[in-house]
Amino acid sequence: MTDEITRLMRLVEFADSAFPVGTFSFSNGLESAAFEGVVEDAETLEQYTRTVLRQTVYCDAIAALHAFRAAGRNDYEAIKEADRQVMLCKMNAEARQMLIRTGKKMAEICTRITESALMKQWLQDIREQQVAGTYPVTQAIYFQQSGLTEKELFVAIEYGAINMVLNAALRCVKVSHYETQSILYRLSAEAAADYESIREAEYEDMAAFVPEMDIMASLHEKGKMRMFMN
């Protein structure tokens, strides 16, 4: 068993926006949204962040909880299925690329700092293109193997989604640190309710219908804005 303080330290480490998996390189479509005037201030930024968060909760988080539980019972095929389900819910190429790049990087880091045979197998399958190796599923494997809880996994996923958008906003939207932290504070207060809403959800409950975000991502793929990866 992992003691509580060690668990909290690991949670902070792997939820930190500075954790080197490259999430800072992506904006989740925000760059195009700012360029097109869809997001222009703190109010519209909060609306956009809530949309990203809802998609994350009802897609990435559901699959991650299934992968976490599968890792706990050593069901590798079920982990692979969770990974497949995440990819099926990503309509735009930019979202798929983000999840694959960050997932592989996290697996590489985890195999360097832990001795998890499961993570080593996962990384090998990513490199051999046997699995996509999405970020939320890789997170799930690491959290389960490191003695963290599924609630802590959910916290890391939700916090990461919010923080990715808000950090990007500081580079492309006219907002202050005070405003982004206020948004983070408000959304964080809803995390417990978000977890309860999906903790028993199945794959058929996953939802990814956010056409405006997909349009923004497609504009970014061919657009001239280049602060963030496409």
Beta strands, then each sheet from edge to edge (+ up, - down):
end
